[in-house]
Amino acid sequence: MSPKTEAKILRKLERIEKLLIKVIPQKTELTEEDVLKIIEEGNREYREGKTEDLEVWLKREYPQYVKKNRAFHKV
């Protein structure tokens, strides 16, 4: 993997991490009900087309790392 591609992936992962920190503040104890609400919201956003499957995103952004049988190459 090229350094440029690796840097791009790392930037995207950092953005995801920042979003998670906003959604779930650190040092917060989550109850089962909290987790179910988060999952429900994620499912709703997926149905509304606001999010997409990781595999779909990888196929679009990094097709060279996706095999035809849906297994991923080692990175």
PQR file of N, CA, C, O and H, with PARSE charges and radii, in Angstrom:
ATOM      1  N   MET A   1       0.846  -1.164   0.000 -0.4000 1.5000
ATOM      2  CA  MET A   1       0.000   0.000   0.000 -0.0000 2.0000
ATOM      3  C   MET A   1       0.898   1.236   0.000  0.5500 1.7000
ATOM      4  O   MET A   1       1.903   1.294   0.708 -0.5500 1.4000
ATOM      5  N   SER A   2       0.522   2.192  -0.786 -0.4000 1.5000
ATOM      6  CA  SER A   2       1.340   3.395  -0.864 -0.0000 2.0000
ATOM      7  C   SER A   2       1.133   4.261   0.380  0.5500 1.7000
ATOM      8  O   SER A   2       0.084   4.199   1.021 -0.5500 1.4000
ATOM      9  H   SER A   2      -0.294   2.145  -1.361  0.4000 1.0000
ATOM     10  N   PRO A   3       2.135   5.063   0.714 -0.5600 1.5000
ATOM     11  CA  PRO A   3       2.001   5.948   1.875  0.2800 2.0000
ATOM     12  C   PRO A   3       0.822   6.916   1.740  0.5500 1.7000
ATOM     13  O   PRO A   3       0.181   7.259   2.733 -0.5500 1.4000
ATOM     14  N   LYS A   4       0.537   7.354   0.509 -0.4000 1.5000
ATOM     15  CA  LYS A   4      -0.565   8.276   0.277 -0.0000 2.0000
ATOM     16  C   LYS A   4      -1.911   7.600   0.596  0.5500 1.7000
ATOM     17  O   LYS A   4      -2.778   8.194   1.236 -0.5500 1.4000
ATOM     18  H   LYS A   4       1.058   7.075  -0.298  0.4000 1.0000
ATOM     19  N   THR A   5      -2.067   6.360   0.142 -0.4000 1.5000
ATOM     20  CA  THR A   5      -3.296   5.608   0.409 -0.0000 2.0000
ATOM     21  C   THR A   5      -3.439   5.337   1.896  0.5500 1.7000
ATOM     22  O   THR A   5      -4.526   5.478   2.458 -0.5500 1.4000
ATOM     23  H   THR A   5      -1.363   5.877  -0.379  0.4000 1.0000
ATOM     24  N   GLU A   6      -2.346   4.951   2.529 -0.4000 1.5000
ATOM     25  CA  GLU A   6      -2.368   4.675   3.963 -0.0000 2.0000
ATOM     26  C   GLU A   6      -2.760   5.930   4.747  0.5500 1.7000
ATOM     27  O   GLU A   6      -3.544   5.853   5.693 -0.5500 1.4000
ATOM     28  H   GLU A   6      -1.464   4.836   2.073  0.4000 1.0000
ATOM     29  N   ALA A   7      -2.223   7.063   4.359 -0.4000 1.5000
ATOM     30  CA  ALA A   7      -2.546   8.320   5.040 -0.0000 2.0000
ATOM     31  C   ALA A   7      -4.026   8.660   4.867  0.5500 1.7000
ATOM     32  O   ALA A   7      -4.667   9.145   5.799 -0.5500 1.4000
ATOM     33  H   ALA A   7      -1.586   7.125   3.590  0.4000 1.0000
ATOM     34  N   LYS A   8      -4.563   8.409   3.682 -0.4000 1.5000
ATOM     35  CA  LYS A   8      -5.976   8.685   3.417 -0.0000 2.0000
ATOM     36  C   LYS A   8      -6.871   7.801   4.294  0.5500 1.7000
ATOM     37  O   LYS A   8      -7.858   8.279   4.853 -0.5500 1.4000
ATOM     38  H   LYS A   8      -4.043   8.015   2.924  0.4000 1.0000
ATOM     39  N   ILE A   9      -6.534   6.538   4.412 -0.4000 1.5000
ATOM     40  CA  ILE A   9      -7.304   5.616   5.251 -0.0000 2.0000
ATOM     41  C   ILE A   9      -7.231   6.052   6.707  0.5500 1.7000
ATOM     42  O   ILE A   9      -8.243   6.043   7.407 -0.5500 1.4000
ATOM     43  H   ILE A   9      -5.732   6.149   3.959  0.4000 1.0000
ATOM     44  N   LEU A  10      -6.056   6.429   7.163 -0.4000 1.5000
ATOM     45  CA  LEU A  10      -5.898   6.864   8.549 -0.0000 2.0000
ATOM     46  C   LEU A  10      -6.713   8.123   8.848  0.5500 1.7000
ATOM     47  O   LEU A  10      -7.293   8.249   9.927 -0.5500 1.4000
ATOM     48  H   LEU A  10      -5.234   6.436   6.594  0.4000 1.0000
ATOM     49  N   ARG A  11      -6.755   9.051   7.892 -0.4000 1.5000
ATOM     50  CA  ARG A  11      -7.559  10.267   8.084 -0.0000 2.0000
ATOM     51  C   ARG A  11      -9.042   9.916   8.226  0.5500 1.7000
ATOM     52  O   ARG A  11      -9.746  10.474   9.068 -0.5500 1.4000
ATOM     53  H   ARG A  11      -6.284   8.948   7.016  0.4000 1.0000
ATOM     54  N   LYS A  12      -9.502   8.986   7.394 -0.4000 1.5000
ATOM     55  CA  LYS A  12     -10.909   8.586   7.467 -0.0000 2.0000
ATOM     56  C   LYS A  12     -11.205   7.879   8.782  0.5500 1.7000
ATOM     57  O   LYS A  12     -12.268   8.083   9.367 -0.5500 1.4000
ATOM     58  H   LYS A  12      -8.931   8.533   6.710  0.4000 1.0000
ATOM     59  N   LEU A  13     -10.286   7.057   9.247 -0.4000 1.5000
ATOM     60  CA  LEU A  13     -10.487   6.379  10.529 -0.0000 2.0000
ATOM     61  C   LEU A  13     -10.519   7.379  11.681  0.5500 1.7000
ATOM     62  O   LEU A  13     -11.296   7.220  12.623 -0.5500 1.4000
ATOM     63  H   LEU A  13      -9.423   6.891   8.771  0.4000 1.0000
ATOM     64  N   GLU A  14      -9.680   8.403  11.608 -0.4000 1.5000
ATOM     65  CA  GLU A  14      -9.676   9.440  12.641 -0.0000 2.0000
ATOM     66  C   GLU A  14     -11.008  10.187  12.656  0.5500 1.7000
ATOM     67  O   GLU A  14     -11.515  10.527  13.725 -0.5500 1.4000
ATOM     68  H   GLU A  14      -9.049   8.532  10.844  0.4000 1.0000
ATOM     69  N   ARG A  15     -11.577  10.446  11.475 -0.4000 1.5000
ATOM     70  CA  ARG A  15     -12.876  11.113  11.410 -0.0000 2.0000
ATOM     71  C   ARG A  15     -13.950  10.247  12.050  0.5500 1.7000
ATOM     72  O   ARG A  15     -14.808  10.749  12.776 -0.5500 1.4000
ATOM     73  H   ARG A  15     -11.165  10.170  10.607  0.4000 1.0000
ATOM     74  N   ILE A  16     -13.902   8.938  11.779 -0.4000 1.5000
ATOM     75  CA  ILE A  16     -14.865   8.019  12.375 -0.0000 2.0000
ATOM     76  C   ILE A  16     -14.719   8.030  13.889  0.5500 1.7000
ATOM     77  O   ILE A  16     -15.716   8.082  14.609 -0.5500 1.4000
ATOM     78  H   ILE A  16     -13.205   8.530  11.189  0.4000 1.0000
ATOM     79  N   GLU A  17     -13.490   7.981  14.373 -0.4000 1.5000
ATOM     80  CA  GLU A  17     -13.241   7.984  15.806 -0.0000 2.0000
ATOM     81  C   GLU A  17     -13.793   9.258  16.448  0.5500 1.7000
ATOM     82  O   GLU A  17     -14.411   9.197  17.511 -0.5500 1.4000
ATOM     83  H   GLU A  17     -12.680   7.938  13.787  0.4000 1.0000
ATOM     84  N   LYS A  18     -13.575  10.407  15.810 -0.4000 1.5000
ATOM     85  CA  LYS A  18     -14.083  11.675  16.349 -0.0000 2.0000
ATOM     86  C   LYS A  18     -15.600  11.678  16.405  0.5500 1.7000
ATOM     87  O   LYS A  18     -16.188  12.187  17.359 -0.5500 1.4000
ATOM     88  H   LYS A  18     -13.074  10.456  14.946  0.4000 1.0000
ATOM     89  N   LEU A  19     -16.247  11.105  15.373 -0.4000 1.5000
ATOM     90  CA  LEU A  19     -17.704  11.024  15.375 -0.0000 2.0000
ATOM     91  C   LEU A  19     -18.194  10.141  16.515  0.5500 1.7000
ATOM     92  O   LEU A  19     -19.174  10.474  17.181 -0.5500 1.4000
ATOM     93  H   LEU A  19     -15.770  10.691  14.598  0.4000 1.0000
ATOM     94  N   LEU A  20     -17.526   9.033  16.741 -0.4000 1.5000
ATOM     95  CA  LEU A  20     -17.927   8.140  17.825 -0.0000 2.0000
ATOM     96  C   LEU A  20     -17.776   8.813  19.184  0.5500 1.7000
ATOM     97  O   LEU A  20     -18.609   8.626  20.072 -0.5500 1.4000
ATOM     98  H   LEU A  20     -16.730   8.763  16.200  0.4000 1.0000
ATOM     99  N   ILE A  21     -16.722   9.590  19.343 -0.4000 1.5000
ATOM    100  CA  ILE A  21     -16.506  10.285  20.615 -0.0000 2.0000
ATOM    101  C   ILE A  21     -17.626  11.299  20.844  0.5500 1.7000
ATOM    102  O   ILE A  21     -18.055  11.498  21.980 -0.5500 1.4000
ATOM    103  H   ILE A  21     -16.046   9.743  18.623  0.4000 1.0000
ATOM    104  N   LYS A  22     -18.105  11.943  19.772 -0.4000 1.5000
ATOM    105  CA  LYS A  22     -19.207  12.891  19.909 -0.0000 2.0000
ATOM    106  C   LYS A  22     -20.498  12.167  20.287  0.5500 1.7000
ATOM    107  O   LYS A  22     -21.277  12.658  21.103 -0.5500 1.4000
ATOM    108  H   LYS A  22     -17.757  11.782  18.849  0.4000 1.0000
ATOM    109  N   VAL A  23     -20.716  11.005  19.691 -0.4000 1.5000
ATOM    110  CA  VAL A  23     -21.939  10.240  19.943 -0.0000 2.0000
ATOM    111  C   VAL A  23     -21.895   9.602  21.320  0.5500 1.7000
ATOM    112  O   VAL A  23     -22.892   9.610  22.041 -0.5500 1.4000
ATOM    113  H   VAL A  23     -20.083  10.606  19.027  0.4000 1.0000
ATOM    114  N   ILE A  24     -20.746   9.049  21.691 -0.4000 1.5000
ATOM    115  CA  ILE A  24     -20.593   8.346  22.964 -0.0000 2.0000
ATOM    116  C   ILE A  24     -19.470   9.024  23.742  0.5500 1.7000
ATOM    117  O   ILE A  24     -18.302   8.678  23.567 -0.5500 1.4000
ATOM    118  H   ILE A  24     -19.935   9.043  21.105  0.4000 1.0000
ATOM    119  N   PRO A  25     -19.808   9.982  24.593 -0.5600 1.5000
ATOM    120  CA  PRO A  25     -18.754  10.661  25.365  0.2800 2.0000
ATOM    121  C   PRO A  25     -17.930   9.661  26.167  0.5500 1.7000
ATOM    122  O   PRO A  25     -18.454   8.677  26.688 -0.5500 1.4000
ATOM    123  N   GLN A  26     -16.640   9.930  26.255 -0.4000 1.5000
ATOM    124  CA  GLN A  26     -15.762   9.040  27.008 -0.0000 2.0000
ATOM    125  C   GLN A  26     -16.173   9.005  28.471  0.5500 1.7000
ATOM    126  O   GLN A  26     -16.786   9.941  28.984 -0.5500 1.4000
ATOM    127  H   GLN A  26     -16.214  10.730  25.831  0.4000 1.0000
ATOM    128  N   LYS A  27     -15.821   7.904  29.134 -0.4000 1.5000
ATOM    129  CA  LYS A  27     -16.132   7.679  30.544 -0.0000 2.0000
ATOM    130  C   LYS A  27     -17.637   7.648  30.803  0.5500 1.7000
ATOM    131  O   LYS A  27     -18.100   7.983  31.894 -0.5500 1.4000
ATOM    132  H   LYS A  27     -15.323   7.144  28.717  0.4000 1.0000
ATOM    133  N   THR A  28     -18.385   7.243  29.787 -0.4000 1.5000
ATOM    134  CA  THR A  28     -19.829   7.112  29.934 -0.0000 2.0000
ATOM    135  C   THR A  28     -20.173   5.631  29.945  0.5500 1.7000
ATOM    136  O   THR A  28     -19.789   4.888  29.041 -0.5500 1.4000
ATOM    137  H   THR A  28     -18.009   6.972  28.901  0.4000 1.0000
ATOM    138  N   GLU A  29     -20.878   5.219  30.946 -0.4000 1.5000
ATOM    139  CA  GLU A  29     -21.313   3.831  31.048 -0.0000 2.0000
ATOM    140  C   GLU A  29     -22.571   3.678  30.196  0.5500 1.7000
ATOM    141  O   GLU A  29     -23.569   4.357  30.434 -0.5500 1.4000
ATOM    142  H   GLU A  29     -21.190   5.822  31.680  0.4000 1.0000
ATOM    143  N   LEU A  30     -22.525   2.786  29.203 -0.4000 1.5000
ATOM    144  CA  LEU A  30     -23.678   2.559  28.353 -0.0000 2.0000
ATOM    145  C   LEU A  30     -24.503   1.402  28.898  0.5500 1.7000
ATOM    146  O   LEU A  30     -23.975   0.358  29.281 -0.5500 1.4000
ATOM    147  H   LEU A  30     -21.714   2.234  29.010  0.4000 1.0000
ATOM    148  N   THR A  31     -25.801   1.620  28.921 -0.4000 1.5000
ATOM    149  CA  THR A  31     -26.692   0.538  29.316 -0.0000 2.0000
ATOM    150  C   THR A  31     -27.089  -0.239  28.065  0.5500 1.7000
ATOM    151  O   THR A  31     -26.829   0.197  26.943 -0.5500 1.4000
ATOM    152  H   THR A  31     -26.230   2.468  28.611  0.4000 1.0000
ATOM    153  N   GLU A  32     -27.711  -1.380  28.266 -0.4000 1.5000
ATOM    154  CA  GLU A  32     -28.187  -2.169  27.133 -0.0000 2.0000
ATOM    155  C   GLU A  32     -29.185  -1.349  26.319  0.5500 1.7000
ATOM    156  O   GLU A  32     -29.196  -1.423  25.090 -0.5500 1.4000
ATOM    157  H   GLU A  32     -27.922  -1.734  29.177  0.4000 1.0000
ATOM    158  N   GLU A  33     -30.015  -0.575  26.996 -0.4000 1.5000
ATOM    159  CA  GLU A  33     -31.000   0.266  26.319 -0.0000 2.0000
ATOM    160  C   GLU A  33     -30.311   1.330  25.448  0.5500 1.7000
ATOM    161  O   GLU A  33     -30.760   1.604  24.336 -0.5500 1.4000
ATOM    162  H   GLU A  33     -30.006  -0.515  27.994  0.4000 1.0000
ATOM    163  N   ASP A  34     -29.227   1.924  25.951 -0.4000 1.5000
ATOM    164  CA  ASP A  34     -28.472   2.912  25.176 -0.0000 2.0000
ATOM    165  C   ASP A  34     -27.924   2.295  23.894  0.5500 1.7000
ATOM    166  O   ASP A  34     -28.016   2.887  22.818 -0.5500 1.4000
ATOM    167  H   ASP A  34     -28.862   1.701  26.855  0.4000 1.0000
ATOM    168  N   VAL A  35     -27.355   1.104  24.022 -0.4000 1.5000
ATOM    169  CA  VAL A  35     -26.771   0.420  22.861 -0.0000 2.0000
ATOM    170  C   VAL A  35     -27.857   0.102  21.841  0.5500 1.7000
ATOM    171  O   VAL A  35     -27.656   0.291  20.641 -0.5500 1.4000
ATOM    172  H   VAL A  35     -27.280   0.623  24.896  0.4000 1.0000
ATOM    173  N   LEU A  36     -29.000  -0.378  22.307 -0.4000 1.5000
ATOM    174  CA  LEU A  36     -30.104  -0.693  21.395 -0.0000 2.0000
ATOM    175  C   LEU A  36     -30.600   0.553  20.669  0.5500 1.7000
ATOM    176  O   LEU A  36     -30.951   0.479  19.492 -0.5500 1.4000
ATOM    177  H   LEU A  36     -29.164  -0.532  23.282  0.4000 1.0000
ATOM    178  N   LYS A  37     -30.634   1.709  21.359 -0.4000 1.5000
ATOM    179  CA  LYS A  37     -31.039   2.960  20.721 -0.0000 2.0000
ATOM    180  C   LYS A  37     -30.039   3.369  19.641  0.5500 1.7000
ATOM    181  O   LYS A  37     -30.437   3.815  18.565 -0.5500 1.4000
ATOM    182  H   LYS A  37     -30.349   1.769  22.315  0.4000 1.0000
ATOM    183  N   ILE A  38     -28.737   3.219  19.923 -0.4000 1.5000
ATOM    184  CA  ILE A  38     -27.692   3.557  18.947 -0.0000 2.0000
ATOM    185  C   ILE A  38     -27.826   2.668  17.715  0.5500 1.7000
ATOM    186  O   ILE A  38     -27.727   3.145  16.584 -0.5500 1.4000
ATOM    187  H   ILE A  38     -28.414   2.857  20.797  0.4000 1.0000
ATOM    188  N   ILE A  39     -28.050   1.379  17.938 -0.4000 1.5000
ATOM    189  CA  ILE A  39     -28.207   0.440  16.815 -0.0000 2.0000
ATOM    190  C   ILE A  39     -29.448   0.783  16.009  0.5500 1.7000
ATOM    191  O   ILE A  39     -29.416   0.778  14.778 -0.5500 1.4000
ATOM    192  H   ILE A  39     -28.130   0.992  18.856  0.4000 1.0000
ATOM    193  N   GLU A  40     -30.536   1.080  16.698 -0.4000 1.5000
ATOM    194  CA  GLU A  40     -31.783   1.440  16.019 -0.0000 2.0000
ATOM    195  C   GLU A  40     -31.598   2.686  15.162  0.5500 1.7000
ATOM    196  O   GLU A  40     -32.076   2.735  14.029 -0.5500 1.4000
ATOM    197  H   GLU A  40     -30.562   1.084  17.697  0.4000 1.0000
ATOM    198  N   GLU A  41     -30.908   3.692  15.692 -0.4000 1.5000
ATOM    199  CA  GLU A  41     -30.657   4.918  14.938 -0.0000 2.0000
ATOM    200  C   GLU A  41     -29.787   4.632  13.715  0.5500 1.7000
ATOM    201  O   GLU A  41     -30.027   5.162  12.630 -0.5500 1.4000
ATOM    202  H   GLU A  41     -30.519   3.652  16.613  0.4000 1.0000
ATOM    203  N   GLY A  42     -28.768   3.784  13.908 -0.4000 1.5000
ATOM    204  CA  GLY A  42     -27.913   3.418  12.777 -0.0000 2.0000
ATOM    205  C   GLY A  42     -28.687   2.688  11.692  0.5500 1.7000
ATOM    206  O   GLY A  42     -28.487   2.944  10.505 -0.5500 1.4000
ATOM    207  H   GLY A  42     -28.573   3.353  14.789  0.4000 1.0000
ATOM    208  N   ASN A  43     -29.567   1.783  12.093 -0.4000 1.5000
ATOM    209  CA  ASN A  43     -30.392   1.061  11.113 -0.0000 2.0000
ATOM    210  C   ASN A  43     -31.322   2.013  10.373  0.5500 1.7000
ATOM    211  O   ASN A  43     -31.511   1.890   9.163 -0.5500 1.4000
ATOM    212  H   ASN A  43     -29.730   1.576  13.057  0.4000 1.0000
ATOM    213  N   ARG A  44     -31.904   2.966  11.105 -0.4000 1.5000
ATOM    214  CA  ARG A  44     -32.796   3.948  10.479 -0.0000 2.0000
ATOM    215  C   ARG A  44     -32.032   4.788   9.452  0.5500 1.7000
ATOM    216  O   ARG A  44     -32.515   5.002   8.340 -0.5500 1.4000
ATOM    217  H   ARG A  44     -31.751   3.066  12.088  0.4000 1.0000
ATOM    218  N   GLU A  45     -30.850   5.257   9.821 -0.4000 1.5000
ATOM    219  CA  GLU A  45     -30.045   6.054   8.894 -0.0000 2.0000
ATOM    220  C   GLU A  45     -29.640   5.243   7.672  0.5500 1.7000
ATOM    221  O   GLU A  45     -29.583   5.775   6.564 -0.5500 1.4000
ATOM    222  H   GLU A  45     -30.457   5.082  10.724  0.4000 1.0000
ATOM    223  N   TYR A  46     -29.360   3.964   7.868 -0.4000 1.5000
ATOM    224  CA  TYR A  46     -29.002   3.104   6.734 -0.0000 2.0000
ATOM    225  C   TYR A  46     -30.199   2.965   5.788  0.5500 1.7000
ATOM    226  O   TYR A  46     -30.045   3.081   4.572 -0.5500 1.4000
ATOM    227  H   TYR A  46     -29.407   3.533   8.769  0.4000 1.0000
ATOM    228  N   ARG A  47     -31.392   2.716   6.345 -0.4000 1.5000
ATOM    229  CA  ARG A  47     -32.597   2.580   5.516 -0.0000 2.0000
ATOM    230  C   ARG A  47     -32.884   3.866   4.752  0.5500 1.7000
ATOM    231  O   ARG A  47     -33.367   3.822   3.620 -0.5500 1.4000
ATOM    232  H   ARG A  47     -31.516   2.622   7.333  0.4000 1.0000
ATOM    233  N   GLU A  48     -32.592   5.005   5.360 -0.4000 1.5000
ATOM    234  CA  GLU A  48     -32.837   6.305   4.718 -0.0000 2.0000
ATOM    235  C   GLU A  48     -31.745   6.669   3.709  0.5500 1.7000
ATOM    236  O   GLU A  48     -31.825   7.705   3.050 -0.5500 1.4000
ATOM    237  H   GLU A  48     -32.199   5.041   6.279  0.4000 1.0000
ATOM    238  N   GLY A  49     -30.728   5.814   3.592 -0.4000 1.5000
ATOM    239  CA  GLY A  49     -29.663   6.064   2.627 -0.0000 2.0000
ATOM    240  C   GLY A  49     -28.614   7.049   3.104  0.5500 1.7000
ATOM    241  O   GLY A  49     -27.836   7.560   2.299 -0.5500 1.4000
ATOM    242  H   GLY A  49     -30.663   4.972   4.128  0.4000 1.0000
ATOM    243  N   LYS A  50     -28.581   7.326   4.402 -0.4000 1.5000
ATOM    244  CA  LYS A  50     -27.599   8.273   4.940 -0.0000 2.0000
ATOM    245  C   LYS A  50     -26.253   7.612   5.200  0.5500 1.7000
ATOM    246  O   LYS A  50     -25.237   8.295   5.331 -0.5500 1.4000
ATOM    247  H   LYS A  50     -29.214   6.911   5.056  0.4000 1.0000
ATOM    248  N   THR A  51     -26.243   6.290   5.273 -0.4000 1.5000
ATOM    249  CA  THR A  51     -24.996   5.548   5.482 -0.0000 2.0000
ATOM    250  C   THR A  51     -24.936   4.409   4.484  0.5500 1.7000
ATOM    251  O   THR A  51     -25.909   4.151   3.774 -0.5500 1.4000
ATOM    252  H   THR A  51     -27.068   5.736   5.167  0.4000 1.0000
ATOM    253  N   GLU A  52     -23.798   3.722   4.423 -0.4000 1.5000
ATOM    254  CA  GLU A  52     -23.667   2.602   3.505 -0.0000 2.0000
ATOM    255  C   GLU A  52     -22.827   1.510   4.148  0.5500 1.7000
ATOM    256  O   GLU A  52     -22.156   1.732   5.156 -0.5500 1.4000
ATOM    257  H   GLU A  52     -23.008   3.932   4.999  0.4000 1.0000
ATOM    258  N   ASP A  53     -22.875   0.329   3.548 -0.4000 1.5000
ATOM    259  CA  ASP A  53     -22.090  -0.797   4.036 -0.0000 2.0000
ATOM    260  C   ASP A  53     -20.604  -0.506   3.871  0.5500 1.7000
ATOM    261  O   ASP A  53     -20.197   0.159   2.918 -0.5500 1.4000
ATOM    262  H   ASP A  53     -23.420   0.148   2.729  0.4000 1.0000
ATOM    263  N   LEU A  54     -19.802  -1.002   4.795 -0.4000 1.5000
ATOM    264  CA  LEU A  54     -18.354  -0.853   4.705 -0.0000 2.0000
ATOM    265  C   LEU A  54     -17.839  -1.460   3.404  0.5500 1.7000
ATOM    266  O   LEU A  54     -16.989  -0.872   2.737 -0.5500 1.4000
ATOM    267  H   LEU A  54     -20.133  -1.542   5.569  0.4000 1.0000
ATOM    268  N   GLU A  55     -18.350  -2.634   3.044 -0.4000 1.5000
ATOM    269  CA  GLU A  55     -17.879  -3.294   1.819 -0.0000 2.0000
ATOM    270  C   GLU A  55     -18.183  -2.465   0.576  0.5500 1.7000
ATOM    271  O   GLU A  55     -17.362  -2.403  -0.339 -0.5500 1.4000
ATOM    272  H   GLU A  55     -19.040  -3.112   3.586  0.4000 1.0000
ATOM    273  N   VAL A  56     -19.347  -1.830   0.533 -0.4000 1.5000
ATOM    274  CA  VAL A  56     -19.702  -0.985  -0.611 -0.0000 2.0000
ATOM    275  C   VAL A  56     -18.729   0.194  -0.711  0.5500 1.7000
ATOM    276  O   VAL A  56     -18.250   0.536  -1.792 -0.5500 1.4000
ATOM    277  H   VAL A  56     -20.013  -1.880   1.277  0.4000 1.0000
ATOM    278  N   TRP A  57     -18.452   0.803   0.446 -0.4000 1.5000
ATOM    279  CA  TRP A  57     -17.516   1.923   0.470 -0.0000 2.0000
ATOM    280  C   TRP A  57     -16.132   1.495   0.025  0.5500 1.7000
ATOM    281  O   TRP A  57     -15.484   2.184  -0.764 -0.5500 1.4000
ATOM    282  H   TRP A  57     -18.841   0.525   1.324  0.4000 1.0000
ATOM    283  N   LEU A  58     -15.669   0.334   0.540 -0.4000 1.5000
ATOM    284  CA  LEU A  58     -14.344  -0.158   0.155 -0.0000 2.0000
ATOM    285  C   LEU A  58     -14.284  -0.461  -1.336  0.5500 1.7000
ATOM    286  O   LEU A  58     -13.293  -0.130  -1.987 -0.5500 1.4000
ATOM    287  H   LEU A  58     -16.195  -0.226   1.180  0.4000 1.0000
ATOM    288  N   LYS A  59     -15.312  -1.078  -1.884 -0.4000 1.5000
ATOM    289  CA  LYS A  59     -15.332  -1.391  -3.324 -0.0000 2.0000
ATOM    290  C   LYS A  59     -15.238  -0.118  -4.157  0.5500 1.7000
ATOM    291  O   LYS A  59     -14.584  -0.095  -5.199 -0.5500 1.4000
ATOM    292  H   LYS A  59     -16.116  -1.346  -1.355  0.4000 1.0000
ATOM    293  N   ARG A  60     -15.899   0.942  -3.689 -0.4000 1.5000
ATOM    294  CA  ARG A  60     -15.880   2.198  -4.430 -0.0000 2.0000
ATOM    295  C   ARG A  60     -14.557   2.935  -4.254  0.5500 1.7000
ATOM    296  O   ARG A  60     -13.966   3.392  -5.233 -0.5500 1.4000
ATOM    297  H   ARG A  60     -16.430   0.924  -2.842  0.4000 1.0000
ATOM    298  N   GLU A  61     -14.091   3.051  -3.014 -0.4000 1.5000
ATOM    299  CA  GLU A  61     -12.909   3.850  -2.725 -0.0000 2.0000
ATOM    300  C   GLU A  61     -11.594   3.100  -2.940  0.5500 1.7000
ATOM    301  O   GLU A  61     -10.608   3.695  -3.374 -0.5500 1.4000
ATOM    302  H   GLU A  61     -14.571   2.680  -2.220  0.4000 1.0000
ATOM    303  N   TYR A  62     -11.570   1.799  -2.639 -0.4000 1.5000
ATOM    304  CA  TYR A  62     -10.340   1.008  -2.707 -0.0000 2.0000
ATOM    305  C   TYR A  62     -10.607  -0.353  -3.353  0.5500 1.7000
ATOM    306  O   TYR A  62     -10.415  -1.385  -2.710 -0.5500 1.4000
ATOM    307  H   TYR A  62     -12.371   1.315  -2.287  0.4000 1.0000
ATOM    308  N   PRO A  63     -11.044  -0.370  -4.609 -0.5600 1.5000
ATOM    309  CA  PRO A  63     -11.393  -1.643  -5.245  0.2800 2.0000
ATOM    310  C   PRO A  63     -10.222  -2.611  -5.340  0.5500 1.7000
ATOM    311  O   PRO A  63     -10.433  -3.821  -5.429 -0.5500 1.4000
ATOM    312  N   GLN A  64      -9.009  -2.113  -5.322 -0.4000 1.5000
ATOM    313  CA  GLN A  64      -7.841  -2.978  -5.425 -0.0000 2.0000
ATOM    314  C   GLN A  64      -7.672  -3.873  -4.206  0.5500 1.7000
ATOM    315  O   GLN A  64      -6.941  -4.862  -4.272 -0.5500 1.4000
ATOM    316  H   GLN A  64      -8.838  -1.130  -5.250  0.4000 1.0000
ATOM    317  N   TYR A  65      -8.329  -3.551  -3.094 -0.4000 1.5000
ATOM    318  CA  TYR A  65      -8.188  -4.348  -1.875 -0.0000 2.0000
ATOM    319  C   TYR A  65      -9.344  -5.321  -1.650  0.5500 1.7000
ATOM    320  O   TYR A  65      -9.385  -6.012  -0.633 -0.5500 1.4000
ATOM    321  H   TYR A  65      -8.922  -2.748  -3.041  0.4000 1.0000
ATOM    322  N   VAL A  66     -10.274  -5.376  -2.587 -0.4000 1.5000
ATOM    323  CA  VAL A  66     -11.433  -6.242  -2.431 -0.0000 2.0000
ATOM    324  C   VAL A  66     -11.382  -7.338  -3.486  0.5500 1.7000
ATOM    325  O   VAL A  66     -11.272  -7.065  -4.682 -0.5500 1.4000
ATOM    326  H   VAL A  66     -10.240  -4.814  -3.414  0.4000 1.0000
ATOM    327  N   LYS A  67     -11.463  -8.575  -3.026 -0.4000 1.5000
ATOM    328  CA  LYS A  67     -11.505  -9.707  -3.945 -0.0000 2.0000
ATOM    329  C   LYS A  67     -12.937  -9.906  -4.410  0.5500 1.7000
ATOM    330  O   LYS A  67     -13.873  -9.408  -3.786 -0.5500 1.4000
ATOM    331  H   LYS A  67     -11.552  -8.797  -2.055  0.4000 1.0000
ATOM    332  N   LYS A  68     -13.107 -10.635  -5.508 -0.4000 1.5000
ATOM    333  CA  LYS A  68     -14.443 -10.868  -6.042 -0.0000 2.0000
ATOM    334  C   LYS A  68     -15.308 -11.698  -5.105  0.5500 1.7000
ATOM    335  O   LYS A  68     -16.531 -11.565  -5.124 -0.5500 1.4000
ATOM    336  H   LYS A  68     -12.346 -11.040  -6.015  0.4000 1.0000
ATOM    337  N   ASN A  69     -14.706 -12.545  -4.291 -0.4000 1.5000
ATOM    338  CA  ASN A  69     -15.487 -13.386  -3.371 -0.0000 2.0000
ATOM    339  C   ASN A  69     -15.796 -12.666  -2.063  0.5500 1.7000
ATOM    340  O   ASN A  69     -16.192 -13.304  -1.088 -0.5500 1.4000
ATOM    341  H   ASN A  69     -13.712 -12.652  -4.275  0.4000 1.0000
ATOM    342  N   ARG A  70     -15.619 -11.341  -2.028 -0.4000 1.5000
ATOM    343  CA  ARG A  70     -15.933 -10.470  -0.895 -0.0000 2.0000
ATOM    344  C   ARG A  70     -14.970 -10.595   0.263  0.5500 1.7000
ATOM    345  O   ARG A  70     -15.183  -9.980   1.308 -0.5500 1.4000
ATOM    346  H   ARG A  70     -15.297 -10.822  -2.821  0.4000 1.0000
ATOM    347  N   ALA A  71     -13.925 -11.370   0.106 -0.4000 1.5000
ATOM    348  CA  ALA A  71     -12.904 -11.427   1.175 -0.0000 2.0000
ATOM    349  C   ALA A  71     -11.911 -10.302   0.905  0.5500 1.7000
ATOM    350  O   ALA A  71     -11.637  -9.973  -0.249 -0.5500 1.4000
ATOM    351  H   ALA A  71     -13.752 -11.869  -0.743  0.4000 1.0000
ATOM    352  N   PHE A  72     -11.387  -9.730   1.947 -0.4000 1.5000
ATOM    353  CA  PHE A  72     -10.473  -8.611   1.797 -0.0000 2.0000
ATOM    354  C   PHE A  72      -9.024  -9.087   1.790  0.5500 1.7000
ATOM    355  O   PHE A  72      -8.666 -10.062   2.451 -0.5500 1.4000
ATOM    356  H   PHE A  72     -11.610  -9.998   2.884  0.4000 1.0000
ATOM    357  N   HIS A  73      -8.203  -8.375   1.025 -0.4000 1.5000
ATOM    358  CA  HIS A  73      -6.767  -8.617   1.046 -0.0000 2.0000
ATOM    359  C   HIS A  73      -6.222  -8.173   2.383  0.5500 1.7000
ATOM    360  O   HIS A  73      -6.806  -7.307   3.035 -0.5500 1.4000
ATOM    361  H   HIS A  73      -8.494  -7.583   0.487  0.4000 1.0000
ATOM    362  N   LYS A  74      -5.118  -8.748   2.801 -0.4000 1.5000
ATOM    363  CA  LYS A  74      -4.454  -8.255   3.999 -0.0000 2.0000
ATOM    364  C   LYS A  74      -3.852  -6.904   3.697  0.5500 1.7000
ATOM    365  O   LYS A  74      -3.265  -6.702   2.634 -0.5500 1.4000
ATOM    366  H   LYS A  74      -4.643  -9.451   2.272  0.4000 1.0000
ATOM    367  N   VAL A  75      -3.994  -5.977   4.628 -0.4000 1.5000
ATOM    368  CA  VAL A  75      -3.466  -4.618   4.414 -0.0000 2.0000
ATOM    369  C   VAL A  75      -2.292  -4.421   5.342  0.5500 1.7000
ATOM    370  O   VAL A  75      -1.680  -3.352   5.346 -0.5500 1.4000
ATOM    371  H   VAL A  75      -4.470  -6.141   5.492  0.4000 1.0000
TER
END
